[in-house]
Amino acid sequence: MSGLDTQNGVDDMVKKIRVLIAEDNKQQSDILIQHLNTMGNVEVKGVARDSHELLNHAIELTGEIDALILDIELGDGSSGLDTYIRLPYRGVDLLPAILVTGANPEAPDTYDVGIIDVVSKPYTFDRMVKAITKLEQHLNYSQYIQDGGVMVPVYDSTSIIQLPLSEVFYIQADKGNKRNFVKTRDSEYVSIITLKVYDPFLLPHNFYRLNRHTIINLKSVKDINKEHITFKGSDIKLDVQEEETLKDLLAAWTHVQTG
């Protein structure tokens, strides 16, 4: 695609749930990671061995993780559940979490604090699949609500799918071919829906028509300069060559960030 420099290629079409694991037993965490890797829709971003590491990793990975998988017992420090509840006091949003534990917490301990499921040790692979499925459904529903119930249709002439609004980084026309590329954090989709159709649908929702061939999601933009536009969670680069275009883009992006 013209003007596009993709440093991180799209390996597959699966949206992965990015998780941080808190487990003090290495053997147990290795087994858990093996299970998650087998599922194919989970990416482990880090492992914390105690409450101190859980706090530090959660802060360092802010914006890069979607959920936590916690053991209640985390060595000699605070429990995983206690540390989890304290995260907002350290400036970290309370992410949805799965408890994986040999203990048996009472319902009031987990009620209304973001715990999606409690998996008792020892557990089977199938039990973990059910927990991850429950987590995935929760994340999808939460994102749907945050996006105001708006989805982005993608049609490749054989099937149609709906993408959450906030997942779309940009849509760019493939010059010379009657198709567009819809880029998300994890995937790139081909759609024959034209930009003229996407325009009135997306522009009221903080999307911006950069030029004749490109619409970008301003809320997914991390940085803009004369050479590139960097999107959150991606090293995608998009050239902006005209000075007036850059000024207009910066003004629109600033408005979205401060609004």
C-alpha positions in Angstrom: 0.0 0.0 0.0 1.3 3.4 -0.9 2.7 5.5 2.0 2.5 2.6 4.4 5.4 1.1 6.3 4.4 -2.0 8.3 7.2 -3.0 10.7 5.2 -5.5 12.6 3.5 -7.8 10.0 0.1 -9.3 10.6 0.6 -13.0 11.3 -3.0 -14.0 11.6 -6.6 -12.7 11.9 -7.0 -13.6 15.6 -7.5 -10.8 18.1 -5.4 -11.8 21.1 -6.2 -11.0 24.7 -3.1 -9.5 26.3 -2.7 -10.7 29.9 -0.4 -10.3 32.8 0.0 -13.4 35.0 0.7 -13.2 38.8 1.9 -16.6 40.0 4.7 -17.3 42.5 5.2 -20.9 41.5 7.2 -21.1 38.3 6.0 -24.7 37.4 2.4 -23.5 37.8 3.0 -20.4 35.6 4.7 -22.5 33.0 1.8 -24.9 32.8 -0.6 -21.9 32.6 1.4 -20.3 29.8 1.5 -23.6 27.9 -2.3 -23.8 28.1 -2.8 -20.2 27.0 -0.4 -20.6 24.1 -2.3 -23.7 22.9 -5.6 -21.6 22.8 -4.1 -19.2 20.3 -6.1 -16.2 21.3 -4.1 -15.1 24.4 -0.8 -13.2 24.5 1.2 -13.3 27.8 2.8 -9.9 28.3 4.6 -10.7 31.6 4.7 -12.8 34.7 4.8 -11.4 38.3 6.2 -13.6 41.1 5.0 -11.5 44.1 2.8 -8.6 45.0 5.6 -6.1 44.4 6.2 -7.3 40.9 2.5 -7.4 40.2 2.2 -3.7 41.1 5.3 -2.8 39.1 4.4 -4.8 36.0 0.8 -3.5 36.0 2.1 0.1 36.1 4.7 -0.6 33.4 2.3 -2.4 31.1 -0.6 0.2 31.4 -2.3 0.3 28.0 -0.6 -2.9 26.9 -2.7 -5.5 28.8 -6.4 -6.3 28.7 -6.7 -8.5 31.7 -4.9 -10.3 34.6 -4.7 -13.9 35.7 -4.0 -14.0 39.4 -3.1 -16.5 42.0 -4.4 -15.5 45.5 -1.2 -16.7 47.2 1.8 -14.6 46.1 4.6 -15.7 48.4 5.1 -13.8 51.7 3.7 -10.5 50.5 0.1 -9.4 50.0 -2.3 -11.7 48.3 -3.0 -11.4 44.6 -6.5 -10.4 45.3 -5.5 -7.7 47.8 -2.9 -6.3 45.4 -5.4 -6.4 42.6 -7.9 -4.3 44.5 -5.2 -1.7 45.3 -4.2 -1.1 41.7 -6.5 1.9 41.2 -4.7 3.6 44.2 -1.5 3.3 42.2 -3.0 4.9 39.1 -3.8 1.6 37.3 -7.4 1.0 36.0 -8.9 -2.1 37.5 -8.7 -4.6 34.7 -10.9 -7.7 34.5 -9.2 -10.7 36.0 -9.4 -14.5 36.4 -8.4 -15.9 39.8 -6.5 -19.2 39.5 -6.1 -20.6 43.0 -6.0 -23.5 45.4 -7.9 -21.4 48.0 -11.6 -21.0 48.0 -12.5 -17.3 48.3 -15.9 -16.3 49.5 -18.2 -14.6 47.0 -18.0 -11.2 48.8 -14.3 -11.2 48.3 -14.6 -11.2 44.5 -18.0 -9.6 44.0 -18.0 -6.3 42.0 -14.2 -5.9 41.9 -13.7 -7.1 38.3 -13.1 -10.8 38.9 -14.6 -12.6 35.9 -14.1 -16.2 37.0 -12.5 -18.2 39.8 -10.6 -21.3 38.6 -9.7 -23.8 41.3 -6.4 -25.7 41.3 -5.9 -28.3 40.0 -7.7 -27.4 36.8 -8.1 -29.0 33.4 -7.3 -27.4 30.1 -11.0 -27.3 29.2 -11.8 -25.4 32.5 -9.2 -22.8 31.5 -10.7 -22.5 28.0 -14.1 -21.8 29.6 -12.6 -19.1 31.8 -10.8 -17.4 28.9 -14.0 -17.6 26.8 -15.9 -15.9 29.6 -13.2 -13.2 29.8 -13.3 -12.7 26.1 -17.1 -12.2 26.1 -16.8 -9.7 28.9 -14.1 -7.7 27.1 -16.1 -7.7 23.8 -19.3 -6.6 25.6 -17.4 -3.9 27.5 -15.8 -2.6 24.4 -19.1 -2.6 22.5 -20.7 -0.4 25.3 -17.7 2.0 25.4 -18.0 2.4 21.6 -21.6 3.4 22.0 -22.9 0.3 20.3 -21.2 1.2 17.0 -19.5 -1.5 14.9 -17.5 -1.2 11.7 -18.6 -3.5 8.9 -16.0 -5.3 6.8 -17.1 -7.1 3.6 -14.8 -9.0 1.3 -17.5 -10.1 -1.2 -17.9 -13.6 0.5 -18.6 -12.8 4.1 -19.2 -9.8 6.4 -17.9 -9.2 9.9 -18.4 -6.4 12.4 -15.3 -4.9 14.1 -15.5 -2.8 17.3 -15.2 0.9 16.5 -12.2 1.5 18.8 -10.2 -1.4 17.3 -9.9 0.1 13.9 -6.7 2.1 13.4 -7.3 3.2 9.9 -8.9 2.3 6.5 -6.8 2.8 3.4 -7.7 2.3 -0.2 -5.5 -0.1 -2.3 -4.8 2.1 -5.4 -5.6 0.4 -8.7 -7.9 -2.2 -7.0 -11.4 -1.8 -5.8 -10.7 -2.7 -2.3 -9.7 -1.2 1.1 -7.5 -2.4 3.9 -8.9 -2.1 7.4 -6.1 -2.2 10.0 -6.7 -3.1 13.6 -4.2 -3.8 16.4 -3.8 -7.5 15.5 -5.1 -7.9 12.0 -5.5 -6.4 8.5 -8.8 -7.1 6.7 -9.8 -6.6 3.1 -13.1 -4.8 2.5 -14.8 -3.9 -0.8 -16.9 -1.3 1.1 -15.8 2.1 -0.4 -14.4 5.0 1.6 -17.4 7.0 0.4 -19.6 4.6 2.3 -17.3 4.6 5.4 -17.0 8.4 5.5 -20.4 9.5 6.8 -20.6 6.5 9.0 -17.1 7.0 10.7 -16.3 10.7 10.7 -18.8 11.6 13.5 -17.0 9.1 15.7 -13.5 10.7 15.8 -12.3 9.4 12.5 -10.5 11.8 10.2 -10.1 11.8 6.4 -6.4 12.2 5.9 -6.5 12.2 2.1 -8.4 10.7 -0.8 -7.2 7.2 0.2 -7.0 7.1 4.0 -9.3 7.5 7.0 -7.7 7.3 10.4 -9.1 6.8 14.0 -7.8 9.8 15.9 -8.4 8.0 19.3 -6.0 5.3 18.3 -3.2 7.7 17.4 -0.3 7.8 19.8 2.0 10.3 18.1 2.2 12.5 15.0 5.1 14.3 13.4 6.1 15.3 9.9 7.4 11.8 9.0 4.8 9.5 10.5 1.7 8.7 12.5 2.2 6.2 15.2 -0.8 4.2 16.4 -1.3 2.8 19.9 0.2 -0.7 20.2 1.6 -0.6 16.7 4.7 0.6 14.8 2.6 1.4 11.7 3.9 4.5 9.9 1.9 6.7 7.6 3.4 9.6 5.7 2.0 13.1 5.9 3.7 15.3 3.3 1.6 18.5 3.0 2.1 21.2 5.7 -1.6 22.2 5.8 -2.7 18.6 6.0 -0.4 18.2 9.0 -1.7 21.3 10.7 -5.3 20.3 10.2 -4.5 16.7 11.4 -2.8 18.0 14.6 -5.7 20.3 15.4 -8.2 17.5 15.0 -6.1 15.1 17.0 -5.6 17.6 19.8 -9.3 18.2 20.0 -10.0 14.5 20.4 -7.3 14.1 23.0 -8.5 17.0 25.1 -12.2 16.4 24.5 
